[in-house]
Amino acid sequence: MVELCINSSYFRFRDKIYQQTFGTAMGSPLSPILADYVMEDLLESVTRKLQFTILVLKKYVDDLFLVLPRSEVQRTLDTFNAYNPHIQFTIEMEKDGKLPFLDTLANRSDHQPIKTQWYSKPISSGRLLNYHSFHPMSMKLNVAANFIERVMRLTTDDSTEQQKQKIFQILRLNNYPSSLINRLINRIHNNTAHSANTVPSSVNDETISDLAPPRTQHRTSNLPPTSVKPNSPPPRHNSAAAPPTPLPPWPPTSTTAPNILINDIPAHHQTTITSEEDDHHQTNLVTYRSMPHIPMLTRTISNILKKEYKNIRIATRNIKTTKSLLKPVKDPIPPHDQNNVIYSIPCNDCNNVYIGMTTNHLKKRISGHRSDINRLANQPSDTTEAKTALTQHITTEKHTFNLDGTKIIDRTLRSTALPMLEMCHIQNTPNTVNYRTDVDGLNTTYAGILHTIKTNDSRRKQRNDNDNTTTYSLGLDQIDQSTLS
């Protein structure tokens, strides 16, 4: 099975199909798993060949932190690079007792344990989620709070005040107000002091009013924080039970999670939570759903759902993404090879169209329509029962359809949203041959939204006609699929 997954990697570029002949595909779920197995086998093989014991060896994916005799550095590097010609390592030595590893800077001094501080590369842009970006306020607060939390926890030397200056500069670079930065630093400092005995909390709708600046505030100070107390070192893992060692664990870790977390909840994920107060050990099924972020509206709907449905958890997602702004560089999928689409087939003898949906490739569905039409032509009309509204129109009106002129009018990644999308398109298209019963499942709640879309599309079509263009789009793809299902 593993060989099948590895040897079946292919991609398409400029209408040509290529097969990957070496390595694993970038973005494949199997790639990081295999990379971790390879690194573990590499470390086991190399450590057996070395004639000394590495005092400290820590790994994060393919980044290694080692403490070894200075005279064995080059020999160790040669042993690592001899494992496989396609896996070659570079080495960075400590300078003045300092060595960066990931986002920490290890500082070694004589007769003292290793101390660390938060580290960023000189080429780092310092860009975070901008305060003026189109995201929920809770998400922006969590980004800033997690950044502050990480810097403070990774800093265990005497450079705490210096790191706070960096925090202030980076957050101000991303347009976070100075007053908000000071409040977040003070809150995280107080939470860190009691983190060993408290449950981590996240910034949510209830805490936004306590942290976010007033809406009437337009000017922010550029002065750095001056009233924050120094941060205390993070607790060590099992420090009471572990025997004393000359070097502490690397990188420094903590058994407590950050006090302020990003509300990153996977959409459509379900889990079972058991309440401790339930004497009968009954389980409540908690369902997670995502909603598009629309200022004020999403938060209001989320608060209503929290009150009415205790077993539903709502997460917000951004509808303004770089994917919608940047031009795709991948080869487009031919229309007939696309699936989960809503399509329309025009009639050759009138202005009517047939609207349908399919979860299969469009060419397969068109082939099915073609077979139904051929069956009608080879059998008497009085003994043939029409399967679809398309064949019914052919039987009653004696018309034909242009199957080669089939167009995709909408698509979705969720096959469960197709029936709702099809009903919306049938409802908003005046000249369809579809049955009236095809829209019986459409709730009247959508009548106002569909009427607005239909009106806007009519105006857009008139403007396009005045500009001598023939572009026409129903526009239902602008509606989030989750709001229709």
N, C-alpha and C positions, 0 to 999 in steps of 0.2 A: 504493500500500500504506500509506503514511504517513497519507494522508487517510482511508483506511478505518479505521485504528486510532484516529485522533483523533475522527472523527465517529461512532464506534460506542460511545462511552462512555455508559453508562446505569446507573442504580441503582434500587433498590426501597425505598420507604418507606411504611409503613402501607398495604400492599396496593396501592400505586400505583407505576407505573413512570415514572421521569423520565429525560430525556436531557440530558446536559450540552451546552449550546449555546455555551460559550465556555471557552477554556483546555483544559488537560489534566487528567486525573483524578489525584487524590492517591493515591499508592501504585502508580501505573502504572510499569512499567519504562521506558516511553518518555518520561515526564515529565522526569526529570533530564537526559536526553540532549538533548531539545529546549531545555530551559532553558539548557544550556551553549552550544548553538548561538546562541540569541538573545542571550546576553550577549556572545559573541564578535563578533557582527554589530553590537551596540550600541557596543562599545568601538571597533571599526574605524570606524563612522560618526561617532562623537563626536570621536575624535582627528583625523579629517580636517577637521572644522569648526573646531576650535580654532586660533587663530593663534599659538600658542606650543607648545613641546614639554614634555610632562609629564616631569619628571625621574625620578620613580619611580612606577610603576603596578603594583600587585599585586592579583590577584583570587582569591577563593575563593568559588565559586558566585556569589552576588549581593552579597558584601561586598568593597568596594574600599578599597585603601590608596593614597593619592596624595600626592605632594610637588609643590607648584606655588606660583607667586607668590601672595602674600596678596591682591593687588589683583584677581586673576582667579578667586577662589573662587566668588563669586556667579554670574558669567558661566558658569563651568564647570558649576555645579549646574543652571542654567537650560538649558544645552545637553543635559545628560543627561536631564532631565525632558521635553524637547521631542521625544525620540525616539518615545515612544508614550504616549498619555494613560493607559494601563493600567499603565505601569511608571513609578513615581515614587520618587525617592530622597530620603533625608534626609541631613544632613551633621552631622558632629561635628568640631569643631576641637580642636587641641591646647590643653592647659591646663598652664601652667608647664613647657612643653617635653615633656609626656607625653600619649600618645594610645593608648587600647586598641584592639587589632585581634584579633578572635577571642579566644583565651585567652592573648594576650601583651600586655604593656604596653611600648610603645616609649618610650624616654627619650632625648631629644636635648639635647645641650649644645654650646656653642660650641667649634669647633676639635677636636671629638672624634667618633668614629663613633657611630652609634646603638647603644645597649645595650638589652637587653630583660630582662624578668622575667615570670614566670608571673602571670597575671591571672585573677581570677574576679569576676563581677558582685556588687554588694552584696546583691542578692536571692538569690544562690546559696545553696541549702540545705546544700551540702557532703555530700550523701548519696552513698555508694558502696555496693558490695555488702557487706552487713553480715557481720561475722565469724561471727555465730551463724546465718546463713541456711543453708537446706538446699541446699548446693552442695558439690562436691568441694573438699577443702582446697587442691589445686593451683590451682583456679580462683580462690579467694579470695586466695591468695598472689600470683597473677599480676595480679589487679586492683590490689592494693596496690603491687606492684612497678612496674607500668606507670605508676601515678599518680606515684610518687616519681621514676621515670625522666623522665617528661615535665616535671615541675616543675624538676628539676635542669638538663635540657637547654635549657629555655626561659629560664632565668635566667643572664644573662651579665654582670650588673652586680655591685655590691658588696652586694646584699641577699640573699646566699646563706643566711646564718644566719637571717635573718628568714623566708625561705621554708621553711626546715626547721622552724621553729616552727609555721608554717601546716600543713605536712605532718603534724606530730605531732598537732595539734589536730583536723584533719579525720579522720585515721585513728582517733584515740581516740573521736571522735564516732560512728564506725561500729564501736566495740567491739573494735578490734584491740589486742592486748596491747602494752604499752610495750616489753617486751623484744624482741618480734617486729619492731616498727617500727625499733628501733635496729639490729637485725641486718640488716634489709632495706636501710636507708640506708647502712650500712657496706659491704655487699656491692655495692650499685649504685655507690657512690662508687669502690670499687676496680675494678669492671668498666669504669666510664666512663674511668678513667685509662688503661686498656689497650685500649679499644674499637677503636682504629684498627688493631690487629694481631690481634684475636681474633674468633672466630666467635660470634655472639650465641647465648645459651643461654636456655632457658625453664625455668620452675619445673615440674617433673614429679614423678612418684611417687618417683624416686630422691633428689630434693633436698628433699622435704617434711620428712624427719626432721632435716635440717640447719637448717631455718628455723622450722618450726612449734614452738610451745612445748609442753612436756610436757603429757600429758593430766591430770596431777594438779595442774596449776597453776590456782588459782582466783582469785588476787588479782593485779592488775597495778598497776604504779606509774603515777602521773599526772605524773611528772617528764619534761620534754622531754629529748631527746638532747643531750649536752654533749661527746661524744668524737669527733664526726665532723669530718673535715677539710674545709675549704672546697672547693667544687666548681670545677673548671677549666672555662673556656669551651669550647663544642663546636667541633670542627674545621670549617672552611669548605669548601664544595664546590669542588674544583679550585683551591684557593688558590695553588698553586705555578705553575699555567699561566695563570691569569687575570691581566690587567693590573690595577694598582692603581687603585681608584676612590674618590672621596670618600665614597660611601655603600655599605655592605655590602648583600648580597642580603637581600630582605625577603619573607616572614619568614625568620629564620635557619633553615637546614636542615643536615642532616648526611647524608653518604653511608652511614653505618653505621646499621643497624636497631637498635632498642632491644635491650639485652642480655637482658631478660626479657620474654617475649611471652605473650600469651594463647593457649592451645591451642585456637584456634577452627578446627576442621577441619570442612568441610561433609560432612554425611552422604551416603553413597552416591555419593561422587565418586571417580573413578578417574584415576590418572595413571601415566605410565611413567617409571621412574627407571633410569638406566644407571649401573652401577658402573664406577669408573675402573680397578679392578683386573681387570676382565673384558677379556681380550685379544681375545676374539672379538666384542666389542661386542654381547653379548646383553642383552636388556632383561628386567627383572623387573616384572611387573604388580603394582602396589601397590593394594590395595583399602581404602577407608576405610569404617568402619561406626560407628554410634553406639549407645550403650547407655544405658538410664535409670540415673540415679544412685541407688543403694541403698547406704547406708553399709556399708563393709567388704566386702559381696558383690561389688559392681561392680569394686572394685580387685583383689580376688582373681581374679575371672574374667579381667580384663584382663591381669594378670601371667601367667596360664596361657596365654592366647592369644598373648602376645608370645613366649613360649618355644616353643610348638608350631607357630605359623604366622608365619613371618618377614615375609610379604607383606601382613599385615593390620595396619591402624592403627585403634585404638579411640579414640573421643571420647565423652565423657559428656554427657548432657543432663538437665535438671531436669524431673521429672514434676509438681512442685508449682508451677504457674504461676498468674499472676493471672487467666488465662482460666478456670481451673477454680474460681476463687473469686468472680469478679464476674459479675453477671447480664448476659447479652448484650443489647445495645441494638439490634442489627440485627433486621430482620424475619426470623422463622424461615422456613426453606424448607419448603413443604408436603411432607408425607411422600411423596406420589406423584411429586414432582419431584426427589427425592433419588436419588443413585446410589451405587455401591459399598456396598451394604447387604446384610445378612442379614435375611430376612423369614420370617414364619410365616403359613400359611393354615389356619384351623380347618375341621374337617369338620362339616357340618350334622347328621349322623346318628350320630356317636360322639364320643369325647373326643380322638381323634387329631388331629394337626396335621402339615402338610407344611412342611419347612424348606428354603429355597432361598437362592440368592445371585444377584446380578446386578450387572454393572458399568454397565448402562444405567439410565435413569430407571425407578423402580419401576412407574410406570403402563404403560410399554412392556412390561415383563416380565409384568405381570398381563394385558395385552392378549394376549400370546402364550399364556398359560395358558387364557384364555377361548376363543381360536381352537382350541386342542387339544381342549377340552371340547366345543365345537360340532361339531368334526369327528367326535368319538366318537358324538355323538347322531345324526349324519346318515349314518353308515356302520355296517354290521353289525359286531358285536363280534368275531366270529371272524376277520374280515379286517383288523382294525385292530390295529396294533402299538403298545403303550404306549411313549411317549417318556420319560416321567418316572414317578417313584413316585406322583405325584399322579394321573395318568391310569390307572396300574395299579390303584390303590385304587378308583377309580371303576368300572373295568371288572370287577374281581373282587367287590367288595362292593356294587355298585350304589348307592353313596353319592354325595352332592354336596358341594361345598366352597363356603364363603362367601368368594368373592373380594373382596367389599366390606369384609370384616372383616380384611383383611390388615394385619399389624402389623410394624413394623421392630423387630427385637430387637437388632441390632448394626450398626455402621457403621465404616468405616475410610477413611483417605485413600489407602491403598495397595491397589491392585487385586490385587497379588500375594499379599496376606495373606487374601483372601477365601476361597479353598479351605480353608485351615487353620481359619479362624474357623467356617466352615460345619460342618466335621467336629467341632469342639469342641462346637458347639451341638447337633448331632445326637446326639453321645455323651452329653451331659448332660440331654437331654430324654427322659423314659421313654416317652412315648406319641407316637411319630412313625411316619409311614407310609413313611419313607425306607428304602431298601435297606440291608442290613447291609454291602454292599460299598462304600457311600458313605463309610465310616470306615476303609477298609483302609489309607489313606495316613497315618493318625494314629499317630504313634510312641507306644509304650508309656511313654516317658519322661514324657508329660503326664498319665498316669493319676492320679498322686498329686495333682497340682495341680487337675485337673478334679474329683476326688472331694471335695477341700476346698471348692471353689467350690460344688459341688452341695449339700454339707452345710450350708454357710453360707446358701445361698439358701433351703433348706428351713426353716431356723430363722427366717430373716427373713420368709418367707411365713407361718409360723405366728404370728409376732408381729403381722403385718399383719392376719391374719384375726381375731386376738383384739381388735384395735383397730378392727374393722369397716371395714378398708380393703381395696381390691382391687388395690393396686399390686403388680406382679410384674416383676422384672428378673433376668435370668440372671446378670449381673455380669461377663460376659467382656469388656465394654468397659473394665474396670479393668485388664486385663492389657495390658502394652505389646505392640503389634503385632509389634515386631521379635523378641520372645522366642518368638513362636509360629511364625515362618517359618524 
